[in-house]
Amino acid sequence: MAGPAGDLRLVDTGGGGKSLPVVFVHGLAGNASHWQAQLEHLARQGRRGIALELRGHGGSTVPEPEDYTLESLAGDISAVVRALGLRRFVLVGHSISGGVALAYAGENPRQVAGLFLVDPMTDHRHYPEEQVNAYLASLDAPDVAQAVRQDWAQMAGPRADVRERLLADLDATPLSAVTAVQRSSLRFDLAAALARYPGPKFSLVAPDNDTPSSVHRLGEGVAHQVVEGAGHWIQLDHPDAVNAALDAFLTKSAPA
């Protein structure tokens, strides 16, 4: 379907009846298949699931000129929601798309019945300025591609099959998209975005994502659960744990 910066690919299970649909947004260098277990799980329950692929990811168009700010990526969600005629839905975001989902929800709070975050990005504005500047400089270094691959391998968690899959997805994503999204995330005010959305929120995190800069520690806090033994892509490492937590959230925030 047409998006604000080119065609956007999505996976839509259809159906759903009267229950609120769930819209999934993958993380950086991801694609809709990262939510396959969740889409299949919701389909078995008769609830509609939609997983979109952000610009420059998966089968979606690489934008020209390139625009990968988190706010612009939130515009991809808007385009999909409008095209599908969704009036109200639950929004799920992983990693950096935790920020993308928050950016969308803050601007459209009446449409988002609940916000479910899977190991979302942390608030980089809490980091020392010299650390942020050093990371920004590293994104322009000649060896940035190798450094990014090392980061992905480290974050992938204990499963070799998941790590190989994620590295293949990374290789399939333009490096310029990866570095541009990372630059935008360093400037994104996660706490302010969180404060703009007053609806139900929940954060499912890996053990490493439990710091003062984590979403569930910002502002008034957000309900959260730690999944032990998980890497950054919890939905791939422990799909059953994600499905169970999502079921509980939907039962409370958006019952069928």
One Martini backbone bead per residue (centre of mass of N, CA, C, O) as a GRO file, in nm:
protein
  256
    1MET     BB    1   0.102   0.032   0.010
    2ALA     BB    2   0.070   0.364   0.050
    3GLY     BB    3   0.305   0.596   0.155
    4PRO     BB    4   0.486   0.886   0.239
    5ALA     BB    5   0.773   0.718   0.105
    6GLY     BB    6   0.612   0.478  -0.014
    7ASP     BB    7   0.586   0.158  -0.015
    8LEU     BB    8   0.398  -0.072   0.199
    9ARG     BB    9   0.440  -0.355   0.382
   10LEU     BB   10   0.208  -0.623   0.485
   11VAL     BB   11   0.050  -0.818   0.745
   12ASP     BB   12  -0.288  -0.967   0.726
   13THR     BB   13  -0.522  -1.175   0.884
   14GLY     BB   14  -0.782  -1.073   0.948
   15GLY     BB   15  -1.068  -1.032   1.074
   16GLY     BB   16  -1.197  -1.019   1.436
   17GLY     BB   17  -1.451  -0.874   1.444
   18LYS     BB   18  -1.505  -0.698   1.754
   19SER     BB   19  -1.220  -0.702   1.800
   20LEU     BB   20  -0.935  -0.559   1.853
   21PRO     BB   21  -0.675  -0.482   1.688
   22VAL     BB   22  -0.324  -0.559   1.605
   23VAL     BB   23  -0.027  -0.358   1.585
   24PHE     BB   24   0.290  -0.421   1.436
   25VAL     BB   25   0.638  -0.312   1.518
   26HIS     BB   26   0.939  -0.332   1.425
   27GLY     BB   27   1.263  -0.318   1.437
   28LEU     BB   28   1.566  -0.270   1.357
   29ALA     BB   29   1.615  -0.463   1.082
   30GLY     BB   30   1.332  -0.561   1.030
   31ASN     BB   31   1.015  -0.748   1.014
   32ALA     BB   32   0.715  -0.911   1.003
   33SER     BB   33   0.831  -1.200   1.085
   34HIS     BB   34   0.884  -1.129   1.392
   35TRP     BB   35   0.544  -1.177   1.433
   36GLN     BB   36   0.438  -1.462   1.362
   37ALA     BB   37   0.361  -1.588   1.638
   38GLN     BB   38   0.152  -1.365   1.707
   39LEU     BB   39  -0.033  -1.384   1.461
   40GLU     BB   40  -0.110  -1.682   1.500
   41HIS     BB   41  -0.223  -1.654   1.785
   42LEU     BB   42  -0.452  -1.451   1.718
   43ALA     BB   43  -0.591  -1.616   1.494
   44ARG     BB   44  -0.682  -1.849   1.688
   45GLN     BB   45  -0.872  -1.626   1.844
   46GLY     BB   46  -0.995  -1.413   1.622
   47ARG     BB   47  -0.769  -1.193   1.593
   48ARG     BB   48  -0.643  -0.920   1.452
   49GLY     BB   49  -0.335  -0.893   1.259
   50ILE     BB   50  -0.073  -0.634   1.208
   51ALA     BB   51   0.229  -0.617   1.001
   52LEU     BB   52   0.459  -0.378   0.945
   53GLU     BB   53   0.686  -0.219   0.709
   54LEU     BB   54   0.916  -0.011   0.715
   55ARG     BB   55   1.095   0.197   0.570
   56GLY     BB   56   1.362   0.011   0.432
   57HIS     BB   57   1.201  -0.256   0.501
   58GLY     BB   58   1.191  -0.528   0.357
   59GLY     BB   59   0.927  -0.456   0.118
   60SER     BB   60   0.987  -0.164   0.150
   61THR     BB   61   1.056   0.143   0.057
   62VAL     BB   62   1.312   0.343  -0.023
   63PRO     BB   63   1.365   0.657   0.050
   64GLU     BB   64   1.321   0.966  -0.158
   65PRO     BB   65   1.452   1.099   0.043
   66GLU     BB   66   1.600   1.029   0.327
   67ASP     BB   67   1.372   0.930   0.608
   68TYR     BB   68   1.437   0.828   0.969
   69THR     BB   69   1.266   0.938   1.167
   70LEU     BB   70   1.056   0.857   1.415
   71GLU     BB   71   0.826   1.042   1.317
   72SER     BB   72   0.821   0.930   1.025
   73LEU     BB   73   0.764   0.636   1.101
   74ALA     BB   74   0.488   0.705   1.227
   75GLY     BB   75   0.366   0.771   0.944
   76ASP     BB   76   0.341   0.474   0.858
   77ILE     BB   77   0.123   0.402   1.054
   78SER     BB   78  -0.086   0.606   0.958
   79ALA     BB   79  -0.117   0.493   0.670
   80VAL     BB   80  -0.221   0.212   0.749
   81VAL     BB   81  -0.462   0.294   0.922
   82ARG     BB   82  -0.612   0.448   0.700
   83ALA     BB   83  -0.624   0.226   0.479
   84LEU     BB   84  -0.780   0.018   0.690
   85GLY     BB   85  -0.980   0.173   0.887
   86LEU     BB   86  -0.870   0.226   1.177
   87ARG     BB   87  -1.003   0.342   1.486
   88ARG     BB   88  -0.905   0.098   1.685
   89PHE     BB   89  -0.606  -0.008   1.871
   90VAL     BB   90  -0.331  -0.209   1.926
   91LEU     BB   91   0.012  -0.130   2.008
   92VAL     BB   92   0.324  -0.271   1.884
   93GLY     BB   93   0.671  -0.237   2.002
   94HIS     BB   94   1.014  -0.271   1.901
   95SER     BB   95   1.249  -0.110   2.035
   96ILE     BB   96   1.264   0.163   1.851
   97SER     BB   97   0.947   0.115   1.808
   98GLY     BB   98   0.874   0.221   2.082
   99GLY     BB   99   0.913   0.516   1.993
  100VAL     BB  100   0.729   0.513   1.748
  101ALA     BB  101   0.472   0.434   1.903
  102LEU     BB  102   0.476   0.679   2.094
  103ALA     BB  103   0.459   0.895   1.877
  104TYR     BB  104   0.183   0.806   1.776
  105ALA     BB  105   0.016   0.793   2.043
  106GLY     BB  106   0.057   1.096   2.123
  107GLU     BB  107  -0.108   1.191   1.852
  108ASN     BB  108  -0.327   0.918   1.893
  109PRO     BB  109  -0.491   0.835   2.168
  110ARG     BB  110  -0.782   0.737   2.065
  111GLN     BB  111  -0.675   0.490   1.884
  112VAL     BB  112  -0.509   0.385   2.133
  113ALA     BB  113  -0.588   0.130   2.358
  114GLY     BB  114  -0.280   0.023   2.359
  115LEU     BB  115   0.067  -0.028   2.487
  116PHE     BB  116   0.306  -0.267   2.361
  117LEU     BB  117   0.633  -0.340   2.480
  118VAL     BB  118   0.943  -0.471   2.331
  119ASP     BB  119   1.226  -0.396   2.431
  120PRO     BB  120   1.271  -0.097   2.450
  121MET     BB  121   1.403   0.178   2.421
  122THR     BB  122   1.606   0.408   2.553
  123ASP     BB  123   1.703   0.705   2.719
  124HIS     BB  124   1.960   0.882   2.578
  125ARG     BB  125   1.932   1.156   2.745
  126HIS     BB  126   2.073   1.012   3.006
  127TYR     BB  127   2.332   1.026   2.876
  128PRO     BB  128   2.630   1.116   2.832
  129GLU     BB  129   2.744   1.336   2.604
  130GLU     BB  130   3.013   1.191   2.528
  131GLN     BB  131   2.876   0.923   2.456
  132VAL     BB  132   2.692   1.023   2.231
  133ASN     BB  133   2.913   1.151   2.051
  134ALA     BB  134   3.072   0.890   2.008
  135TYR     BB  135   2.844   0.735   1.868
  136LEU     BB  136   2.797   0.927   1.635
  137ALA     BB  137   3.085   0.899   1.519
  138SER     BB  138   3.070   0.585   1.467
  139LEU     BB  139   2.856   0.611   1.224
  140ASP     BB  140   3.112   0.736   1.034
  141ALA     BB  141   3.280   0.501   1.028
  142PRO     BB  142   3.433   0.267   0.827
  143ASP     BB  143   3.342   0.021   1.051
  144VAL     BB  144   3.027   0.021   1.101
  145ALA     BB  145   2.924  -0.249   0.991
  146GLN     BB  146   3.085  -0.428   1.187
  147ALA     BB  147   2.979  -0.301   1.451
  148VAL     BB  148   2.683  -0.368   1.410
  149ARG     BB  149   2.712  -0.675   1.395
  150GLN     BB  150   2.824  -0.703   1.680
  151ASP     BB  151   2.578  -0.591   1.824
  152TRP     BB  152   2.372  -0.798   1.722
  153ALA     BB  153   2.513  -1.053   1.830
  154GLN     BB  154   2.499  -0.961   2.130
  155MET     BB  155   2.173  -0.911   2.142
  156ALA     BB  156   2.045  -1.195   2.040
  157GLY     BB  157   2.144  -1.417   2.220
  158PRO     BB  158   2.154  -1.777   2.265
  159ARG     BB  159   2.042  -1.824   1.974
  160ALA     BB  160   2.171  -1.916   1.672
  161ASP     BB  161   1.923  -1.893   1.481
  162VAL     BB  162   1.853  -1.603   1.555
  163ARG     BB  163   2.122  -1.469   1.488
  164GLU     BB  164   2.128  -1.544   1.186
  165ARG     BB  165   1.864  -1.406   1.110
  166LEU     BB  166   1.938  -1.114   1.201
  167LEU     BB  167   2.187  -1.081   1.017
  168ALA     BB  168   2.031  -1.114   0.754
  169ASP     BB  169   1.841  -0.872   0.800
  170LEU     BB  170   2.065  -0.663   0.820
  171ASP     BB  171   2.186  -0.712   0.532
  172ALA     BB  172   1.892  -0.628   0.397
  173THR     BB  173   1.961  -0.349   0.519
  174PRO     BB  174   2.031  -0.041   0.491
  175LEU     BB  175   2.281   0.124   0.643
  176SER     BB  176   2.156   0.410   0.631
  177ALA     BB  177   1.906   0.333   0.797
  178VAL     BB  178   2.039   0.238   1.055
  179THR     BB  179   2.198   0.505   1.122
  180ALA     BB  180   1.961   0.706   1.108
  181VAL     BB  181   1.788   0.585   1.333
  182GLN     BB  182   2.002   0.608   1.552
  183ARG     BB  183   2.028   0.912   1.547
  184SER     BB  184   1.733   0.975   1.620
  185SER     BB  185   1.725   0.823   1.895
  186LEU     BB  186   1.930   1.021   2.042
  187ARG     BB  187   1.703   1.272   2.015
  188PHE     BB  188   1.477   1.131   2.154
  189ASP     BB  189   1.197   1.202   2.370
  190LEU     BB  190   1.074   0.958   2.561
  191ALA     BB  191   0.940   1.092   2.806
  192ALA     BB  192   0.754   1.283   2.649
  193ALA     BB  193   0.607   1.065   2.485
  194LEU     BB  194   0.494   0.914   2.730
  195ALA     BB  195   0.327   1.160   2.848
  196ARG     BB  196   0.125   1.184   2.589
  197TYR     BB  197   0.030   0.890   2.679
  198PRO     BB  198  -0.253   0.781   2.886
  199GLY     BB  199  -0.270   0.498   2.833
  200PRO     BB  200  -0.216   0.182   2.823
  201LYS     BB  201   0.089   0.022   2.959
  202PHE     BB  202   0.358  -0.208   2.846
  203SER     BB  203   0.671  -0.382   2.949
  204LEU     BB  204   0.886  -0.611   2.783
  205VAL     BB  205   1.193  -0.741   2.921
  206ALA     BB  206   1.514  -0.769   2.938
  207PRO     BB  207   1.754  -0.778   3.176
  208ASP     BB  208   1.923  -0.526   3.052
  209ASN     BB  209   1.628  -0.359   3.060
  210ASP     BB  210   1.699  -0.231   3.386
  211THR     BB  211   1.703   0.102   3.402
  212PRO     BB  212   1.677   0.443   3.440
  213SER     BB  213   1.628   0.455   3.102
  214SER     BB  214   1.387   0.298   3.109
  215VAL     BB  215   1.061   0.315   3.048
  216HIS     BB  216   0.964   0.200   3.340
  217ARG     BB  217   1.144   0.459   3.481
  218LEU     BB  218   0.976   0.680   3.367
  219GLY     BB  219   0.837   0.895   3.539
  220GLU     BB  220   0.562   0.708   3.660
  221GLY     BB  221   0.574   0.466   3.503
  222VAL     BB  222   0.566   0.112   3.397
  223ALA     BB  223   0.452  -0.169   3.342
  224HIS     BB  224   0.642  -0.481   3.403
  225GLN     BB  225   0.852  -0.749   3.249
  226VAL     BB  226   1.085  -1.003   3.298
  227VAL     BB  227   1.282  -1.206   3.069
  228GLU     BB  228   1.451  -1.465   3.125
  229GLY     BB  229   1.703  -1.542   2.886
  230ALA     BB  230   1.678  -1.294   2.703
  231GLY     BB  231   1.699  -1.117   2.438
  232HIS     BB  232   1.605  -0.851   2.249
  233TRP     BB  233   1.432  -1.077   2.084
  234ILE     BB  234   1.178  -1.207   2.246
  235GLN     BB  235   0.979  -1.308   2.015
  236LEU     BB  236   1.205  -1.527   1.929
  237ASP     BB  237   1.302  -1.664   2.193
  238HIS     BB  238   0.993  -1.611   2.358
  239PRO     BB  239   0.690  -1.637   2.232
  240ASP     BB  240   0.514  -1.739   2.470
  241ALA     BB  241   0.568  -1.500   2.661
  242VAL     BB  242   0.452  -1.285   2.477
  243ASN     BB  243   0.169  -1.404   2.440
  244ALA     BB  244   0.089  -1.403   2.739
  245ALA     BB  245   0.127  -1.099   2.790
  246LEU     BB  246  -0.066  -1.006   2.567
  247ASP     BB  247  -0.319  -1.140   2.670
  248ALA     BB  248  -0.329  -0.988   2.940
  249PHE     BB  249  -0.345  -0.705   2.814
  250LEU     BB  250  -0.602  -0.748   2.643
  251THR     BB  251  -0.794  -0.828   2.872
  252LYS     BB  252  -0.761  -0.543   3.015
  253SER     BB  253  -0.762  -0.328   2.751
  254ALA     BB  254  -0.884  -0.537   2.493
  255PRO     BB  255  -1.136  -0.704   2.481
  256ALA     BB  256  -1.319  -0.937   2.284
   0.00000   0.00000   0.00000
